[in-house]
Amino acid sequence: MRIVFTGGGTGGHFYPIISVAEEIHEIVEKEKLIPPELYYIGPNVLDYEALVEQNIVWKQSSAGKVRRYFAIQNFFDLFKIVIGTIQATVQMYFLYPDVVFSKGGYASFPTTFAARLLNIPVIIHESDAHPGRANVIAAKWARAVAISFPGVAKYFEGIGASKLALVGNPIRRALFRPAREGAHTYLNLKKGEPTILILGGSQGAQAINSVVLDALPELLEKYQVIHQAGKSNVEQVRKIANVILKDNPNKDRYRVFGFLNILAMRMSAGIASVIIARAGAGTIFEIAAWGLPAIMIPLPEEISHDQTKNAFAYARGGAAIVLKQKNLTKNILLAELDRIMSDPEIQSQMTEAAHAFARPDASKKIARMLLKTALEHEQ
């Protein structure tokens, strides 16, 4: 039995694949099935160690991106798409997997199209509230389409309701539960103090960083702050913060990181009272699983339609509030934080709504879909 994974190179595409692979291994071990051979086909790998840990073999192939705006790169990327499709078809012919699982993104198209040419079953998963074009196209020949948000179904009306499954977004098992034991010691922060966790995404967010730095003296008067600023931004943010907080008596209440690894993320979530974050689907479902109140600041719509729709889809149930980046100022951010933190009833309602939104069994459901399809194809 062979399973091929494919998807774009961002964390939102890549890490759900890892979480599904984790569940495949768990099911195989519990039910004493023959372990499947797992492969990942794509132009690059975001986290090679994660692939190795899950016994996934990487097969490199080219992929091109067709942008929604005029760009000379579109012309050259058409050749990459053709080359990538040929490469993927050759790889798939020799591997001949029993099922292909696609997380979407431009990098997935060559592999899913090759699967169509070779009559190999395809199952896709759409994380966002507004599907990407690669998944919309692949849905036409997919065996099943798993979605994270209920409203996404309308974008796949042509494929039939029987093919759609609302499962949520896969989350790595290690991130399911925040870690509270030893978290304050690990982060060198005081117990019993309200703590704000700021997540700008894996690359950080300069707009959020700027407002946070502007508001930092006022923030630290009331809260401890854990700030993921992004690997490329952290040194600049740290330097500016050192200047702003030079003589500030609360400067020890601020912790800034370039990137929070799994342990640091679990520790941070374990002591956080409120999270301020971008609105990637992976981030939203992690926050929902943690049951924490949130302030979502999606990327502007001209950059990402997905995040704005994700944020409002999540906030609709009461688990979060949405601040658009163009309206973001330190006074608005401080006012919304104070409104949440000063009212235990609001916090309780947001926590309840977050838990209601979360779908912690998404990875397991997808893993079972893949194994069932693979076994049927193998037979």
N, C-alpha and C positions, 0 to 999 in steps of 0.2 A: 504494500500500500504506500502510495506516494502522494504528498500534498505540496502544492506550490503556493507560496505567498507572494503578493506583489502590491506595490503602493508607492505613493510619492515619498520624497525624502524628508518630510517634516516629522516632528515628534507626534503630531496628531494622526499621521498615517502609520508611522512605524511602530510606536509602542503598543497600540491595540493589537497588532500582529503578535508581538511578544506575549501579551496577556492571553491571547487565544492559544498560542503554542503551549503556554504553561498549563492550561486546562486540558489540552489534548493529552499531554504527558500524564496528568493526574487521572483522567478517565481511563486511559490505556492501562495504567498500573492497577487501578482498582478493579477493572473488569477483565484483567488478564488477557488483553488483546495483543496481537503482534504489533510492536512499536512501528509506526509509520516512518518513512524517510521524509524529512522536511527540507524544503528548498525555498530560498528567497531570490526572486529575479528582479533586478532593478539596476539603474545606472550607478547608484552609490549606496552606502550604508551609514545610517546616522550613528549607530552604536554597535560596533562589530562584536564587542564582548557579550552583549545581550544575545546576539545570534549564537555565539559559541555556547553560552550557558544553556540554550534551549536546543542544542544539536541541530541547528539550521545551517544548511550549506548555502553560501552565496554564489549565485551565477550572475555575472555582470552582463548587462546589455544596455544599449543606447536608448535614449528617449528624448523626444523634443516637446517643447511647450508651445502651444498656440495661444498667444495673448489676445485679450479682448480689445486691445488698442493697436494702432499702427506701430510697428517696430520692424526694423530690418532683420532682427533676429528671427522673426516668424518665417522668413524665406529660408534661412539656413536650417532652422529647426524642422522644417518639413522633410529635409533629407535625413535628419536624425531619426524622425519617426519611421521613415521607410527602412532605414538601416536597422533600427531597433526591432521592428516587426520581423524582419528577416532573421536577425539573431535569435529572437525569442522563439520563432517558429522552429528553427533548427534545434535549439536547446530543448524545447518541449517535445519535439519529435523523438529525440533520443531518451529523454526522461520519461515521457508519456505518463504524466501523473494521473491520478484518479479524480482529482478535483483541484481547481484553482480558486484561491480566496483572494479577492482584491479589495483593498481599502481605498481605491480611487486615487485621484491625482494623476497628473500627466504621465508620470513614470509607469503607471499601470496599464495604459492602453495597448502597447505592443504585446504584452503577455496575454491580456484578455482576448485580443483579436486573434492571436495565434491559437489560443484555446478553441475559439470558434472555428477556425479553419480545420483543426484536428478533431473536432467534435468531442472536446473534453469539457465536462461540466464546470460551470463557473458560479460561484456564490460571491456576491459583493456586499459590502457594508458601507453605508453612508453615515458619517458622523454628524454632519452639520444640518441645520434647519433649512438650508438652501443647497441642494446637491450640486456637485461639480459635474462638468460636462463629460468627463471620462466615465463616471458612473451612470449618467443618464444614457450614454451610448451603449455601454456594456449591459445595461439592464434589459436591452432588447433581446439578448440571447442568454441571459443569466438563468440559472436554474432557480435561484431565490435571491431576494433583495432584503437584507436586514437594515433597519433604520433606527435612529436614536430618538428623533423627535416625532410626535404624532402627526404634525402638520406636513411632514415631508411626503406623505403618501400621495398628495395631489400631484406631485411632480412625476410620479410613476404610474399614472392612471392607465396608460396604454398597455401595461404588462399583465394586468389582472390582479385582483386582490389576493388570490390564493398564493401568489408568489411573494407577497410582502409579509414581513415579520417585524413587529416593533419589539426590539430587544434592549435598547439603550446603547451605551458606548462601553466597549471593553476597557477595563482598568486593571493594571498590573496588581497581582494579589498582594504584594508588599505594601501597596498604597491604600488598601481598603480601610484599615484602621489607623487613626493617628496614634502616636506613641507618647504617652504622658509620663511614664516612669523615667526619671532621669533627664527629662527634656530641658528643664530649667538649668541644670548643671551643664548639660551639653552645650547649650546656647549662651551660658554665662549671663542669665537673666534672673530676676527675682520672682519668687513664687507669690501668688496672690495679687499680681498687678495685671490689669487689663492689657492685652497684647494685640497689636494689629499686624497681620501678615500681608505683605504687598508682593504680588506676583505679576511681573510684566511679561510672562512668557519665557521660553527658553533663551531667547535672544534679548530679553529685557524690553523696555519701552521708554524711549527718551522723553515722550510727552508726559508719561506718568512720573518718571524720575524727576523731571523739572518741577512739577507741582508738589511732589512730596518734599523735595528739598526746600521749596519756598515755604511750605507749611511746617517744616520739621521742628522749629522751636516751640510752636503751639502744640503740635502733636505730642511732643515729649513731656509737656507739662502734665498730661493726663494718661498717656499710654506708653507702653514699651512698643518698639517698632522693629519688625524683622523685614528686611527689604531685599528682595531679589532684583538686582538692577541690570543683570545681563552681563555675560562675560566680557563683551567689548566695551561696556559702559562703566564697569565697577570701579576702575581706578579713578576715572574722572569724578564719579559720584562720591567716592570716598574722600578725594581731595577737597571737593566743594563742601562736603559735610563737615570735614575737620575745620575748615575756616568758619563756617556758620556756627559751629558748636564749640569753638575754641575756649570760651570762658563760660559756657553753659553748664550749670550744675547737674543737668539731666543727660549729659552726653553719653553716659554709660548705659542708657536705656535704648540705645540705637545699635542695631546689628545689620550690616550690609554684606551681601554675598553676590558673587557673579552668577552662580548657578547653584541651586539646592539639589544635592543628590537625593536618592530615595530616603536614606536615613535622616538627613537634615530636614527634608520635606515632612516626613512623618513626625519628627520632633516639633517642628514649627507649627504644624497643624494641631498637634496635641495640646499646645498651650495658647493657641490663637482664640480670640473672642470674635473677631470679624476679619474677613478676607477682602482685600481690594485686588481685582484681577482683570486681565483681558478675558475675552469670551470665546476662546477656542473650546470646541466640544469636549476635549479631554479634560481641560481645566474645570469646566462646569460640572461634569459628572464626578470628578474627584471631590469637588467642594460639596456636591450633593451627598455623596457617600459619607463625608465627614459630618454632615449636618450642621454646617456653620453658616451664619448670616453672611451675606456677601454684597459688595458694591461692584458691579460689572462696568468696565470701561472698554467697550468694544473698539476695535480698529475702525477708523472712519469708513463710511460706505464706499467711497471712491477707491479705497484700497481693498476692502473685504466686505462683500455683501453678507458673507456667512456669519461673521461675528456679531453684527447688529441683529440679525434674525435669531441667532443662538441666544443672545442676551435677553431679548424680549420674550422669546419662547420660555426661557427659564424663569424670568421675573413674573410672568403671567400668573403663576401659581402662588406668588408671594414669597418665594425663597430669596429674592434679591431685589435690589433697585438698580436701575441703569442710568449711568451718567454718560452722555455723549462727549467725546473728546473735545469737540469745538466749544462746548459749554463749561469745560472743566477749569475751575480756578481753586485756589487754596481755600477760599471762604466757603465755597459750595461743598468741597470735599469735607472740610471740618464740620460744617453744619450737618451733613448727612451722617457722618460718623457719630457725632454727639447725639443725634436723634435716635439712632439705633442703640447706642451704648447706655443712654439714660433711661431706656424703657425696657424692663425685663419682659414685658408682654410682647413687644415687637420682636425681641430676640427669640422668644419661645415660638411665636408664630412662624418666623422665618426658618427656624430649625425644623419644625414640624413639616413645613412645605418642602424643605430640602430633602428630608427623608422620604417624603411621598413621591418626589420626582425621581429619586435614585433608583437604578435598576442594577443591583450588584451582581446579578447572575448573567449579565450579557455575554461575558467571555465563555461561560459554560454552555449557554444555548448555542452560540455560534460553533463552538468546538464539536458539539453533538451533531449539528447540521453537517459539518464537514466530514466527520467520521461516518455518518450514515450514508452520505452521498458517495464517499470514497469506497465504502464496502459494497454498495450496490453496483458501482461502476466496475470494481475489481471482479465481481462475480459475473 
